[in-house]
Amino acid sequence: MVYLIFILLFILFYFLNSSKLENFINNSCNTFFKNKTFCTFDINSNTCKCTYQKDGVHIPYQGPANCCNEICRNKSKEQCNKPIENKEGNYYCNINGTCKEYKGTIMNSHIAANNCGTDQLNNQLLLPFTSKQNCEGSLSPCDKFNKTNLSTDEKKSQCLKNVNCGFCTNNYGFGKCIDGTAEGPNNIVKYQQCVVNPSSGNKFKYEYGDFLFY
């Protein structure tokens, strides 16, 4: 019995060792994904995730659980992209009206790690800016109303007091303040689903102006 307990403790110690854990996970990973998966910091969830990049598609897709999930999950924001720091470059993201700098990479095989998360209104990937100047040029007075610590009702209430903004709510109840007029969003390509008084189920409700009198 004592011998069995000793063996079990030895096995536990073995797998608690991070380098051996990484080797075990990589060895059980599908050959196709083995050299394609890497850790990417997810701005939306503020976590480090296991991802992979399809050839020619610079989007960080969710990687298989047995490739690097455990490894990435245990990494901090600062450590998430550590393996590619020797090939790094800075990029900037418009986060609720403020340009924030992030560490990225210039490696083509990992370029999907350079992103600003997804637009939770339409689930589109938000591409980064290569300079702070370009990022600041993209800022809108409506961005500041989309802070994550605000509820949808709070965002909407503050947003609709600004004559330059409109509020769009998707079919899942998530709302976002965007540039717009009474007719609809200014960017009709990016937010083409946002319409006033939507009649179909795949359209999002767009509202404008609590300051107006109807």
N, C-alpha and C positions, 0 to 999 in steps of 0.2 A: 504493500500500500504506500509506504514512504517513497519507494522507488517510483511509483506511478505519479505521485504528487510532484516529485522532483522533475520528471519528464514534462509534465504539464506546465510547470513554472518556467522551464527552459524554453518551451515553445512560445509561451506568452512573451517572454523577454525578447525572443527572436523577432516576433512580429511588431513589437513596440519600437524596435530599432527602425528609424525612418528610412535609412538607405536600403535595408533588407525588405521593408514593406514596399518600397518603390520598385525594387527588382521583382518581387512576387507579382505585383499588379501588372507591370509591363509584360511579364512572361505569360500572363493569362489573357492579355489583350489580343484581339483579332489582328492578324498580320497586316491587313489593309490599313488599320488605324494606328498601329504601333508607332510609326514614325511621323504620324500626322497630327496627333493630339498634343495640346499644350495648354497651360493655364492662362486664362484671360480674366482681367478684372471687369466685372459687370457693374457699370455705373448705376443702373436702375436699382439693383438689389443690394449694392454695396458689398458684394461678396466675390471671392475668387472661384471661378468655375472651370471645369474641364471642357475644352472645345476642340474643334478641328476645322480646317479650312478646305473647302472644295477647290479643285484646280480651276483657276480663273474666276472664282467667285469670292470676293473679299468680305465674307460674312462669317462671323464666329458661330458655327452650328454647335449644338449640344453634343459633347463627345460621349462615347459608350461608358457606362458606369464602371466597368472593370479596367479602364485604361488609365484614368488619372483623377477620378472623382475624389477619392480619399486624400490624395496628395494635395490637390488644389484647395479642398475644403479647409485644410489645416493651415493654409498660408494666409498671412495678413495682406492688406492692400499693398504695403510697401514691398513685400516679398513675392507677390503674385507673378510678376513678369521677370523675376530675378535671372532666370537662365538665359534671357536674351538681352541683358543689359549691355553686353559688349557690342551689340548691334543696335543701340538705342537712338531715338530721336524724340524730340518733344512735340507734342501737339496740344491743341486747345479745344475746349468744349464750352458751348453756351449753356450753362446750368442755371436756369431760372433768372436770366438777365445778368449773370456774372460769368466772365471768361475765366475758366480754371485750366491750369496747366497739368498735363499728365505725361508720364514716361511711356514712350512707345518703342517701336522697332522699325528698322529699315529692311528687315529680312522679308523677302517676298513670300516665303513659305509660312510666315507668321503675321503677315500684314493685317489680317482680320482682327488682331488684338488692338489695333488702333481704331477705336470707335467711341462714340459718345452715347452708347446705349441705344434704346429704341424709343420712338415716339409712341407713348402709350395710348394715344388717341387712334392711330391708324396702324400701329405695329411696324412702321418703317424704320430701317436702320438710320441712325443719325450719324452722318459722316463728320470727322474732325476737321479742324482748321489747322493749317500748317504754321500760322503765325498769330500772335495775339492781336495784331492790327486787323487782320481779316476777320477774326472772331468778333472783335468789338464792332466791326462794321455791320455785323449781322444782328446786333442786339435790337430788340423791339421794346417799346414801353409796356407791351402786354406780357412779356416774359416774367416780370417780377410777380405777377399774380398767380403763378403756377408753382409756388413753393410747396414742397412735399408735406410740410407741417400743417397745411391748410386743408380743410375738408372741401369737398366739391361745392357745397353751398357757399362756403366762405370765399372760395376762388371766384365763383360766379358773381356774388354780391359785389366784390371789389372790382372785378373785371368790367362789368356793365356800367360802371360809373365813368369809364374812360371812353371818350368819343372816338378813339382810334382802334377800339377793340370790340370783338364779339366773342361769344362763348359757345363752344360746340360740345355736345354730349353724345358719346357713342352708344351703341346698343347694350353695352355692359355697365352703363351708368358712370363711366369715367368722363370727366369734363376737363376741357382745356381752354384757356384764354388765348386767342389768336388775333392777328391783325385783321380788321374787317370793317365793313360798313353795314348799313341796314339791308343791303342787297345780298350780302354773304361775305365769305372770306376773301381777303385780297389775293392770297395764293390759291387760286382755284385748281391748280394742278395737284398740289400737295394735299389739299383739303377739299377735294371735289365731292366727297360724300356729305359734307356739312351743308345742309340746305334749310331755308326757312320753311316751317310747316311741312316736314317730310311726309310723303304719302306712302312710301314703300318701306318694307322692313329692313332693307339693307342701307338706308340713308340715316345720317346722324342729324340730330336736332340742333339747329343754329339759332342763337338769340342775340339781340343787339339792343342796347340802350335803355337802362332803367331811368335815364335822365330825360327820355323823350315822353311826350304826352300823346297818347293815341286817341 
